[in-house]
């Protein structure tokens, strides 16, 4: 057996009644596909289509950077029943801080609300740099052995742990211009550029690439043309 997800784009006037006519639509699709298989390939196709949901809006970003148990599933964000939902796109894992989920939620909310994503992103970054999201920039990692047993190229959480007199098993730290620093030391030199490059850019570019944009380019000064002088 082979399973596929099929997405059908409805005409605007059909959206309101899409679910009501789903049985008719699936029946017609089955008949059409079976007939096509028979006419073109001489194959008697066994096919079943189940209508699962109606999505008001959908965005299928370039999401190759995000893991999913079933890689055959399309990963997307959707606006369904007046709620924003993620299918295979939700960020998790110790490599990400809370700011990534906040940024992702707000970014797709802006997209579904038809806001100007460029202006929205610039506004979010300004808020980030003024410290509005500092509490959401904390990394959390566990020590698998004693701090003194780590040698060689030390991971960030170990470097942070070495700054504590008595580090526990769980290390919470922020990236600063000096490197990783324990959160309990309340560093005031947070490296916001690090968070832009490593935390926000991968999330933003998965959507912005659909618009032929790149996150880092939104914040570069426009190069003056020779004839602008």
C-alpha positions in Angstrom: 0.0 0.0 0.0 1.2 3.5 -0.8 -0.2 6.6 1.0 -0.2 10.1 -0.3 -1.5 13.4 0.9 -3.5 15.2 -1.8 -4.1 19.0 -1.5 -6.9 20.5 -3.6 -7.1 24.3 -4.1 -10.7 25.4 -4.1 -12.0 28.5 -5.9 -12.8 31.3 -3.5 -16.6 30.9 -4.0 -16.3 27.2 -3.2 -14.4 27.5 0.1 -17.5 28.0 2.2 -19.0 24.8 1.0 -15.9 22.7 0.6 -16.6 20.3 3.5 -20.2 19.9 2.4 -19.2 18.8 -1.0 -16.1 16.8 0.1 -17.8 13.4 -0.6 -18.8 14.4 -4.1 -15.3 15.8 -4.7 -13.5 12.7 -3.5 -15.8 10.5 -5.6 -15.2 12.4 -8.7 -11.4 12.4 -8.1 -11.4 8.6 -7.7 -13.4 8.1 -10.9 -11.2 10.5 -12.8 -7.9 9.0 -11.6 -9.0 5.4 -12.1 -10.1 6.3 -15.7 -6.8 8.0 -16.4 -4.9 5.0 -15.1 -6.9 2.6 -17.3 -6.8 4.7 -20.4 -3.0 5.6 -20.2 -1.5 2.5 -18.6 -4.2 -0.2 -18.8 -4.1 -0.5 -15.0 -7.1 -1.3 -12.8 -6.3 1.0 -9.9 -7.4 0.3 -6.4 -7.8 3.8 -4.9 -9.4 5.3 -1.8 -9.5 9.0 -0.9 -10.5 10.3 2.5 -11.3 13.9 3.0 -9.7 15.0 6.3 -9.9 18.7 6.7 -10.6 22.1 5.0 -7.8 24.7 5.4 -8.7 28.4 5.0 -5.1 29.2 4.2 -1.9 27.2 3.8 1.8 27.9 3.4 4.2 25.2 2.4 7.6 26.6 3.1 11.1 25.4 2.2 11.3 23.3 5.3 14.2 20.9 4.5 16.0 22.0 7.7 13.3 20.6 10.0 13.1 16.9 11.0 9.9 14.9 10.7 9.3 11.2 11.4 7.7 10.6 8.1 9.7 12.6 5.5 7.1 11.9 2.8 4.6 14.1 4.6 4.4 17.7 3.4 5.3 20.1 6.2 3.2 23.2 6.3 1.5 25.9 8.3 -2.2 26.4 8.0 -5.1 28.6 9.1 -7.8 26.2 10.1 -11.1 26.9 11.9 -9.8 30.4 12.9 -6.7 28.9 14.4 -3.1 28.7 13.2 -1.7 25.2 13.1 1.7 23.7 12.2 2.1 20.3 10.6 5.6 19.1 10.9 7.1 22.6 11.3 7.0 23.1 15.0 10.5 23.7 16.4 11.8 21.6 19.3 15.1 20.3 20.7 17.9 21.7 22.9 19.5 23.5 19.9 16.6 26.0 19.9 15.6 28.6 22.4 12.0 29.7 23.2 12.5 32.7 20.9 12.4 30.5 17.8 8.8 29.3 18.6 7.7 32.8 19.5 9.2 34.1 16.2 7.7 31.3 14.1 4.2 31.8 15.6 4.3 35.5 15.1 5.7 35.3 11.6 3.0 33.0 10.3 0.4 35.0 12.1 1.6 38.0 10.2 1.7 36.1 6.9 -1.9 34.8 7.4 -3.0 38.3 8.3 -1.5 39.6 5.0 0.9 41.9 6.7 4.1 43.1 5.1 6.6 40.4 6.2 9.6 42.5 5.6 8.4 45.3 7.8 7.1 42.9 10.4 10.5 41.1 10.6 12.4 44.4 11.0 10.0 45.4 13.8 10.5 42.1 15.6 14.3 42.4 15.3 14.2 45.9 16.8 12.1 44.6 19.7 14.7 41.8 20.2 17.6 44.2 20.2 16.0 46.4 22.8 15.8 43.4 25.2 12.0 42.7 25.0 12.7 38.9 24.5 15.8 38.4 26.7 14.1 35.9 28.9 13.4 33.7 25.9 17.0 33.6 24.7 18.1 31.0 27.3 19.6 27.7 26.2 19.1 24.6 28.4 21.4 21.7 28.2 22.4 18.8 30.6 25.8 17.8 31.7 26.4 14.1 31.1 29.6 14.1 33.3 31.4 16.3 35.7 32.7 19.6 34.3 36.3 18.8 35.0 36.0 15.6 32.9 35.3 17.5 29.7 38.4 18.2 27.6 39.3 19.4 24.2 36.8 21.5 22.2 34.2 22.3 24.9 30.5 22.7 24.0 28.8 26.0 25.0 27.0 24.7 28.0 30.2 23.3 29.5 32.0 26.6 28.9 29.1 28.3 30.8 29.2 25.7 33.6 32.9 26.4 34.1 31.9 30.0 35.1 29.9 28.7 38.0 31.3 27.7 41.4 28.9 24.8 41.8 27.2 24.0 38.5 24.2 21.6 38.6 23.3 18.9 36.2 21.2 21.4 34.1 22.9 24.4 32.7 21.0 27.5 31.5 23.0 30.0 29.5 22.9 32.8 27.1 25.2 33.6 24.2 27.0 36.9 24.8 29.7 38.8 23.1 32.1 37.0 25.5 30.7 33.6 24.6 28.2 31.4 26.6 27.4 32.8 30.1 25.2 31.2 32.7 21.7 32.8 32.8 21.9 33.2 36.6 24.8 35.6 36.2 22.4 38.0 34.3 24.8 39.0 31.5 24.1 42.4 30.0 26.1 41.9 26.8 23.8 39.5 24.9 25.0 38.7 21.4 21.8 39.5 19.5 23.5 39.0 16.2 24.1 35.4 17.2 20.4 34.8 17.8 19.5 36.5 14.5 21.9 34.3 12.6 21.5 31.0 14.4 18.0 31.1 15.7 15.8 33.4 13.7 17.3 33.2 10.2 16.7 29.5 9.6 13.0 29.9 10.6 12.5 33.1 8.6 14.2 31.9 5.4 12.0 28.9 5.1 9.1 31.4 4.4 11.0 34.3 2.9 12.6 32.1 0.2 9.1 31.7 -1.2 9.1 35.5 -1.7 12.6 35.6 -3.2 13.9 37.2 0.0 16.6 36.4 2.5 16.4 37.3 6.2 20.0 38.7 6.5 19.5 40.9 3.5 16.6 42.7 5.1 19.0 44.4 7.5 21.8 45.4 5.0 22.1 48.9 3.9 21.0 49.4 0.3 24.1 49.9 -1.9 24.0 53.2 -3.6 24.0 53.2 -7.4 26.7 55.2 -9.1 24.0 57.3 -10.8 22.3 58.1 -7.5 24.8 60.8 -6.7 
